[in-house]
Amino acid sequence: MKNMRSSKGFTLIELLVVIAIIGILSSVVLASLTTARSRGTAAAVQNEVSNVRAQMELFYSTNGNSYGTVTTQGTCGTGPFAVATANGAGGLVAGMQSKAATVACYATSTAWAVSAVTGGSTFCADSTGVSTTSASLSGTDFTCL
């Protein structure tokens, strides 16, 4: 009679196949997570652009129906965007910038506009009440186009 040994483990081929399957599944999951993460960042920036509109109107009503001094076109650290930090608009702009968004702010004493570009998406809000996506910003008349 032959002495038959029973195997109590996995062969090397079986282990390699399982590791390869796990590697393929993890790469698919990581690709999906990257897309979801960028969409989440874009949604957060869009929300902050909309919130800037509310904060700027609050600043306008508490500042004698004026947005204050003129903001140098494109900068967010001067004028009402800087002064409104106490009301939250400056913090929102900083929040957008911390999410790798390129933010442009424009203001006069009677009008303002803010635009944020992140991950290929553009979000824009202005003093006329417009808060939109996929719009460009006109720095001459402070409106979202």
C-alpha positions as CSV (number, residue, x, y, z in Angstrom):
1,M,0.0,0.0,0.0
2,K,1.0,3.5,-0.7
3,N,1.3,6.0,2.1
4,M,-0.9,8.9,1.1
5,R,-0.3,12.2,2.8
6,S,-3.1,14.6,3.1
7,S,-2.4,18.3,2.3
8,K,-3.3,20.8,5.1
9,G,-2.7,24.1,3.4
10,F,-2.9,26.1,0.2
11,T,-0.6,25.8,-2.7
12,L,1.5,28.7,-3.8
13,I,-0.5,29.1,-7.0
14,E,-3.8,29.3,-5.0
15,L,-2.3,32.0,-2.7
16,L,-1.0,34.0,-5.7
17,V,-4.4,33.9,-7.4
18,V,-6.1,35.2,-4.3
19,I,-3.5,38.0,-3.9
20,A,-4.0,39.0,-7.5
21,I,-7.8,39.2,-7.1
22,I,-7.5,41.3,-4.0
23,G,-5.1,43.6,-5.8
24,I,-7.4,44.1,-8.7
25,L,-10.4,44.8,-6.4
26,S,-8.5,47.2,-4.3
27,S,-7.3,49.2,-7.3
28,V,-10.9,49.5,-8.5
29,V,-12.0,50.7,-5.1
30,L,-9.2,53.3,-4.8
31,A,-10.1,54.7,-8.2
32,S,-13.7,55.1,-7.1
33,L,-12.7,56.7,-3.9
34,T,-10.6,59.3,-5.7
35,T,-13.5,60.3,-7.9
36,A,-15.8,60.5,-4.9
37,R,-13.3,62.6,-3.0
38,S,-13.0,65.1,-5.8
39,R,-16.7,65.3,-6.1
40,G,-17.1,65.9,-2.4
41,T,-14.5,68.7,-2.5
42,A,-16.3,70.3,-5.4
43,A,-19.6,70.1,-3.5
44,A,-18.0,71.7,-0.5
45,V,-16.6,74.6,-2.5
46,Q,-20.0,75.1,-4.2
47,N,-21.7,75.3,-0.8
48,E,-19.1,77.8,0.4
49,V,-19.7,80.0,-2.7
50,S,-23.4,80.0,-1.9
51,N,-22.7,80.8,1.7
52,V,-20.5,83.8,0.7
53,R,-23.6,85.3,-0.9
54,A,-25.6,85.1,2.3
55,Q,-22.7,86.5,4.4
56,M,-22.0,89.4,2.0
57,E,-25.7,90.4,2.1
58,L,-25.5,90.3,5.9
59,F,-22.4,92.5,5.7
60,Y,-24.2,94.9,3.4
61,S,-27.2,95.3,5.7
62,T,-25.0,95.9,8.8
63,N,-22.6,98.2,7.0
64,G,-25.0,100.9,6.0
65,N,-26.2,99.4,2.7
66,S,-22.6,99.4,1.4
67,Y,-20.1,96.7,0.7
68,G,-17.4,99.1,1.8
69,T,-14.2,99.8,0.1
70,V,-13.3,98.6,-3.4
71,T,-11.6,95.2,-3.6
72,T,-8.7,95.0,-5.9
73,Q,-9.9,92.8,-8.7
74,G,-9.2,89.2,-8.2
75,T,-8.0,89.4,-4.6
76,C,-10.0,88.2,-1.7
77,G,-8.0,89.7,1.2
78,T,-9.2,93.3,0.8
79,G,-12.5,95.2,0.9
80,P,-15.6,93.6,2.2
81,F,-14.1,90.1,1.8
82,A,-11.5,90.9,4.4
83,V,-13.8,93.0,6.7
84,A,-16.5,90.4,6.5
85,T,-14.3,87.8,8.2
86,A,-16.2,88.4,11.4
87,N,-19.4,87.7,9.6
88,G,-18.0,84.6,8.0
89,A,-17.3,85.5,4.4
90,G,-13.5,85.7,4.8
91,G,-13.5,82.4,6.6
92,L,-15.5,80.8,3.7
93,V,-13.0,82.2,1.2
94,A,-10.1,80.7,3.2
95,G,-12.0,77.5,3.4
96,M,-12.3,77.4,-0.4
97,Q,-8.7,78.1,-0.8
98,S,-7.8,75.3,1.6
99,K,-9.6,72.9,-0.7
100,A,-7.2,73.9,-3.6
101,A,-9.8,76.1,-5.2
102,T,-8.7,79.1,-7.2
103,V,-10.8,82.0,-5.8
104,A,-11.3,85.4,-7.3
105,C,-13.2,88.2,-5.5
106,Y,-14.5,91.5,-6.9
107,A,-16.3,94.2,-5.1
108,T,-17.3,97.9,-5.2
109,S,-19.5,99.7,-2.7
110,T,-22.6,98.6,-4.5
111,A,-21.8,95.2,-6.1
112,W,-19.6,92.1,-5.5
113,A,-18.9,88.7,-7.1
114,V,-16.9,85.7,-6.2
115,S,-15.7,82.8,-8.4
116,A,-14.1,79.5,-7.4
117,V,-12.5,77.0,-9.7
118,T,-11.7,73.5,-8.4
119,G,-11.3,70.2,-10.1
120,G,-12.4,71.6,-13.5
121,S,-15.6,73.0,-12.1
122,T,-16.4,76.7,-11.8
123,F,-18.8,78.1,-9.2
124,C,-19.9,81.7,-9.2
125,A,-22.1,84.0,-7.0
126,D,-22.7,87.7,-7.2
127,S,-24.7,90.5,-5.6
128,T,-27.6,90.1,-8.1
129,G,-28.6,86.9,-6.4
130,V,-27.0,84.5,-8.9
131,S,-25.3,81.4,-7.6
132,T,-24.4,79.1,-10.4
133,T,-22.0,76.4,-11.7
134,S,-20.1,76.4,-15.0
135,A,-20.1,80.2,-15.2
136,S,-17.4,82.6,-15.8
137,L,-17.0,85.9,-13.9
138,S,-17.0,89.3,-15.4
139,G,-14.7,91.5,-13.4
140,T,-16.1,94.7,-15.1
141,D,-19.7,94.5,-14.1
142,F,-19.3,92.0,-11.2
143,T,-21.8,89.4,-12.5
144,C,-21.7,85.7,-13.2
145,L,-22.0,85.0,-16.9
